[in-house]
Amino acid sequence: MNNLKSNVICFSTLILLAFSLNSSAQKIIKKELPVAVQSKFSQLSPGVSNEKWGKEGGNYEAEYMVGKVEHTTVLSPVGTLVQTEIDIKPALLPVPVLAAVKKAYPGSKIDEAAEITDPAGKKSYEAEIKGMDYIYDISGTLIKTVKD
């Protein structure tokens, strides 16, 4: 019986590990980036040299600090801007977004928040609650939900 219990625990641990490895971004060193990605990032963020790179969903993601604020730039493999993201304090989310979150998830705490901008300049807002990212438009309409 103890052997069966040990096997079940071991198998469960392996499954959880596989899911956690699959869901996180793959870390990449700068010299492994396509030239187009490096070039576009340098153009968009001149002077930034402290970025950490990852690959997620086929795109390249640079995370870096500007002052005390975390920024993220997402680029396609050919160097096209996908989106930028700037961390903000949850209290700074637009009022309609805060109201929508409060209504949908009463009593929940927003762990992290961000302002997301697409290449056309359209903004959306991310509210992270218990490991889930909820993306809203400026009017407070839920656009999508993503497991963080």
C-alpha positions as CSV (number, residue, x, y, z in Angstrom):
1,M,0.0,0.0,0.0
2,N,2.8,2.4,0.9
3,N,4.5,1.6,-2.5
4,L,1.3,2.5,-4.4
5,K,0.9,5.7,-2.4
6,S,4.5,6.7,-3.2
7,N,4.0,5.9,-6.9
8,V,0.9,8.1,-7.0
9,I,2.7,11.0,-5.2
10,C,5.7,10.7,-7.6
11,F,3.4,10.6,-10.7
12,S,1.4,13.6,-9.5
13,T,4.6,15.6,-8.8
14,L,5.9,14.8,-12.3
15,I,2.6,15.9,-13.9
16,L,2.6,19.2,-12.0
17,L,6.2,19.8,-12.9
18,A,5.5,19.2,-16.6
19,F,2.6,21.6,-16.6
20,S,4.6,24.3,-14.8
21,L,7.5,24.0,-17.2
22,N,5.2,24.1,-20.2
23,S,3.3,27.2,-19.0
24,S,6.2,29.5,-18.3
25,A,8.2,31.4,-20.9
26,Q,11.4,29.8,-22.2
27,K,14.4,31.9,-21.2
28,I,16.7,33.0,-24.0
29,I,20.0,34.8,-24.0
30,K,20.3,37.9,-26.1
31,K,22.8,36.5,-28.7
32,E,20.2,33.8,-29.6
33,L,17.6,36.3,-30.7
34,P,16.9,36.9,-34.4
35,V,18.7,40.0,-35.7
36,A,15.3,41.6,-36.6
37,V,14.1,41.2,-32.9
38,Q,17.4,42.7,-31.5
39,S,17.2,45.6,-34.0
40,K,13.5,46.5,-33.4
41,F,14.0,46.3,-29.6
42,S,17.0,48.7,-29.8
43,Q,14.9,51.0,-31.9
44,L,12.0,51.0,-29.5
45,S,14.0,51.1,-26.3
46,P,17.2,52.9,-26.8
47,G,19.6,52.7,-23.9
48,V,17.9,49.7,-22.3
49,S,20.5,47.1,-21.5
50,N,19.1,45.3,-18.5
51,E,16.4,43.3,-20.3
52,K,15.7,39.6,-19.7
53,W,14.5,37.7,-22.8
54,G,12.0,34.9,-23.0
55,K,10.0,33.1,-25.8
56,E,6.3,32.6,-25.3
57,G,3.8,31.5,-27.8
58,G,6.2,31.9,-30.7
59,N,7.0,35.6,-29.8
60,Y,10.0,37.1,-28.0
61,E,9.4,38.9,-24.8
62,A,11.8,41.4,-23.2
63,E,11.3,42.3,-19.5
64,Y,13.2,45.3,-18.1
65,M,13.0,48.0,-15.5
66,V,12.7,51.7,-16.2
67,G,13.3,53.3,-12.9
68,K,11.3,51.2,-10.5
69,V,8.6,50.2,-13.1
70,E,8.7,46.9,-14.9
71,H,8.1,47.1,-18.7
72,T,7.6,44.3,-21.2
73,T,8.0,44.5,-25.0
74,V,6.7,41.6,-27.1
75,L,8.0,41.2,-30.6
76,S,7.3,38.6,-33.3
77,P,10.1,36.5,-34.7
78,V,10.5,39.0,-37.6
79,G,10.7,41.9,-35.3
80,T,7.1,43.2,-35.6
81,L,5.8,44.9,-32.4
82,V,3.0,42.8,-30.8
83,Q,2.5,44.8,-27.7
84,T,4.0,46.6,-24.8
85,E,3.1,46.3,-21.2
86,I,3.8,48.6,-18.2
87,D,3.1,47.4,-14.7
88,I,0.9,49.8,-12.7
89,K,-0.6,49.8,-9.2
90,P,-4.0,48.1,-9.2
91,A,-5.6,51.3,-7.8
92,L,-4.5,53.0,-11.0
93,L,-6.6,50.8,-13.3
94,P,-9.4,52.8,-15.0
95,V,-12.5,53.1,-12.8
96,P,-14.7,50.9,-15.2
97,V,-12.1,48.1,-15.1
98,L,-11.9,48.3,-11.3
99,A,-15.7,48.2,-11.1
100,A,-15.9,45.2,-13.5
101,V,-13.3,43.3,-11.5
102,K,-15.1,44.1,-8.2
103,K,-18.4,42.9,-9.6
104,A,-17.0,39.7,-11.2
105,Y,-14.7,38.7,-8.3
106,P,-16.1,40.2,-5.2
107,G,-13.7,40.2,-2.3
108,S,-10.8,39.3,-4.5
109,K,-7.5,41.2,-4.3
110,I,-5.8,42.3,-7.5
111,D,-2.2,40.9,-7.1
112,E,-0.7,42.8,-10.1
113,A,-2.0,45.2,-12.8
114,A,-0.7,46.4,-16.1
115,E,-1.5,48.7,-19.0
116,I,-1.1,47.0,-22.4
117,T,-0.7,48.9,-25.6
118,D,-1.0,47.3,-29.1
119,P,0.9,48.5,-32.1
120,A,-1.9,50.8,-33.1
121,G,-1.9,52.5,-29.7
122,K,-5.0,50.8,-28.4
123,K,-4.9,50.2,-24.6
124,S,-6.2,47.3,-22.6
125,Y,-5.7,46.5,-18.9
126,E,-4.6,43.4,-17.1
127,A,-5.7,42.5,-13.6
128,E,-4.0,39.4,-12.1
129,I,-6.1,37.6,-9.5
130,K,-4.9,34.3,-8.0
131,G,-2.7,33.3,-10.9
132,M,-5.2,34.3,-13.6
133,D,-4.8,37.4,-15.9
134,Y,-8.0,39.1,-16.8
135,I,-7.7,41.5,-19.7
136,Y,-10.2,44.3,-20.0
137,D,-10.8,47.1,-22.5
138,I,-11.0,50.7,-21.1
139,S,-14.7,50.5,-20.7
140,G,-14.5,47.5,-18.4
141,T,-15.5,44.8,-20.9
142,L,-13.6,41.5,-20.3
143,I,-11.6,40.7,-23.5
144,K,-9.9,37.4,-22.4
145,T,-8.7,35.4,-19.5
146,V,-5.2,33.9,-19.5
147,K,-3.6,31.6,-17.0
148,D,-0.5,33.4,-15.7
